[in-house]
């Protein structure tokens, strides 16, 4: 033995020295790319997923691992590099702590691929697998001197080490429950425990065991058996990426056998399905042997002489012991003859007893056969020897009615396996192989009858030791459970459908149970869980009081009790926080009881808001239409009233010019003039309400206007009211009529003072500018196509009595007032003025909390205008011929007298057509005074025809409406001027004088 060990060491040393001088290039990869044909969809998928992450086992040598420099190495790593080259992709490598962490990250889809992964039934639940990367036999490893030729069935009750989450761990845990598993974190730990005797065996593939044994220097381990399964590693792929599975399989198919062999043999050496060390290990062993051989040569003679001397002494002792044994055997021979005689007599008695027992057994078996033929099951007895499959020895019962095969046909088949459905055959075979004496197990599988039908069999079997060494007997009873399995499948499908319904239901769905006076949640849809913001486990089984506020929970519970007690469907509107819901509840009848209910809840918040907005818009539209109708009426009345006042004021004005100033009638004429002016003011208010009042548009600074009005406002309000100004500077200008703006301010401030009354209070006047969008402008008064943009606001707020909703709804109605009779046009006029300026009003008020009025006017982009007084001469007179066109005879009469008073010759026409006839026949007409509103042909049409006849004609337009409203229609069309009715002689003189000076 010593001689042999020395030679081996010397030989090993020589090989090691040889290896040191040889190259370390183990294989050369074939760099010629193989074209992989990918579909357009697969190429697009790769484009959409540019980053694919791979999490290898960090310490799974030699299949895959990270070396000390952090590089991904091993057989799987080399194949992955070939795969990247074939597909033209790059796979991102992620280094994790261990295989457990890699599996956990993969399950959570934080990584996309697992490098070397054995396909098992459990793993197929969460992963897809490619074709095989590397295939290696599995082995059972134990300390030297242990029994050999073991299988996993021989490890029953033994301590067996497996690496956590490796394939062996998964398979043994599920298929060999009688093995006592010791889970270790890695291969090195498993090998170390087996080497130290801490476990009886360690199960691992041959490649890993070889590599790590060599690396750790473990020499006292041997492979004592093979596993029934091989390790076939594929690439684990995310379950939701089947496209990547097809792409990688194409890439693997493109790797040639030569390339694959070179990649694998660089790391793994397995020949003839036997465990062999790697080439490096063999080289090291040979080198060590050579070194030992050299040492052996040094002390050869001394060792050999010592060995011969010791062996001679040993042989002498053995000879003496043998002589003593022969003497003892002679003494035992006589004793043996006596015992044989005694034993022969005993055997004769046993033979007689056995014959009697066999006869009884035969009768018992006959009884048993008769009984089994009456049952709906079939029974059997099978036997196997060694690793041969089980063979049927006896079968009885309802075998023919279940399988369609007679008993003799079953005996001809020999075993059940050919009748088992192909998809279940491997599982049944594994189940049979795993049976050991004393086992009693139950399994279910599909069986194909003689008629070709597929049925389900439930089989209960018990295993016992056979009469021969290593033989097994299997007793079994089987029954047809097809109907039960179909019912279970239907129940499972129904449950899955119900689960999917609860998961994807677009409405909030629930099922509850009534227990006494409480309602508890049994099932709840996923969107309900999201809406309530609690995990499902925290809500299932909860009462309404455990889920909702007390008042809301009480209402829901009472409604649930009503549904169950009355057995009727109810529909309810519910409010939870700021959300509105409609719920439909109905009872579920079960076995004559009525303790369950179900329901659907719809979130109608947005629909309810839209309905409220629609109603608000309808109210605004009705109010706007009412105001528009009243405005048209007021404007028409004011227009006709102005024509009447034209005659009154004009005649009074002419009379005052012509009468003696000392005449008693002068006073009467002045009173007529004042009354007419008050009537004209009323007409102005009516026009202001209609939005067509007389506006003198200019660019105004609202801050300057308020500062000018400060003293007048202070003396106009109650002594107990305090007036406060908050003016924003700088403030953009607005295009507005200063007089009309003063009227708005005065009306609102006086109303605020009257709202405060005799109590002390504050009136705040503030200005500013703001960007307004459609959301802000949608709930204002006069929402008539206002555009987004910059608005200047004037806000007047008081601390007075405030207004309720009913008062606010009638706030701008004409002649509506909360004061004494005779008032009521003030706020209507404010509304008309704001509308005429294309603005809007926002009103905020609550009873007892005061009111706030915010006037919004479009901001202008021009600086404020500085007005200058005109110094026209009061005694100016003109000359020439004037054409006066108006459909009112009184207006033509008084207007003609005024023109003649100013020195003009006057021609009159009652409408546009008459005016055109007169204008065509005369060429001495200096200018035309044209009314805007006339029958047959109005002023606008007549103006266009006059310009067509004589482009340079001078036309002055008159109307009861304001200048801005009228002149907007003639911008850029050459209108010479405008006079608003009713006008006095002085106003007519100023307009005509300005026209003459301009020319």
Secondary structure, DSSP 8 states (H G I E B T S, - for coil): -HHHHHHHHHHHHHHHHHHHTS-----------------HHHHHHHHH---EEEE--TEETTTEEE-TTS-EESHHHHHHHHHHHHHT--EEE---SSHHHHHHHHHTTSSSEEEEEE--TTGGGTEEE-S-SEEEEEEEEEETTS--SB-GGGGTT-EEEEETTSHHHHHHHHH-TTSEEEEESSHHHHHHHHHTTSSSEEEEEHHHHHHHHHHHT--SEEEEEEEEEEEEEEEEEETT-HHHHHHHHHHHHTS-HHHHHHHHHTT---BTTB----HHHHHHHHHHHHHHHHHHHHTHHHHHHHHHHHHHHHHHHHHHHHHHHHHHHHHHHHHHHHHHHHHHHHHHHHHHHHHHHHHHHHHHHHHHHHHHHTSSSEEEEEEEETTS--EEEEEEESHHHHHS--HHHHHHH-SSGGGB-HHHHHHHHHHHHT--TT-EEEEEEEEE-TTS-EEEEEEEEEEEE-SSTTEEEEEEEEEE-HHHHHHHHHHHHHHHHHHHHHHH-SSEEEEEEEETTEEEEEEE-HHHHHHHTS-GGGTTT-BGGGTS-HHHHHHHHHHHHHHHHHT--EEEEEEETTEEEEEEEEEEEETTEEEEEEEEEEE-HHHHHHHHHHHHHHHHHHHHHHHHHHHHHHHHHHHHHHHHHHHHHHHHHHHHHHS-TTSTHHHHHHHHHHHHHHHHHHHHHHHHHHT-----EEEE-HHHHHHHHHHHHHHHS-TTEEEEEE--SS---EEEEHHHHHHHHHHHHHHHHHHHTTS-EEEEEEEEEEEE-HHHHTTSBT-SS--SEEEEEEEEEE-S----HHHHHTTTSTT--SSSTT---HHHHHHHHHHHTT-EEEEEE-TTS-EEEEEEEEB-SS-----------TT----SEEEEE-S-HHHHHHHHHHHHHTT-EEEEESSHHHHHHHHHH-S-EEEEEEESS-SSS-HHHHHHHHHHH-TT--EEEEESS-HHHHHGGGTTTT--EEEESS--HHHHHHHHHHHHHH-
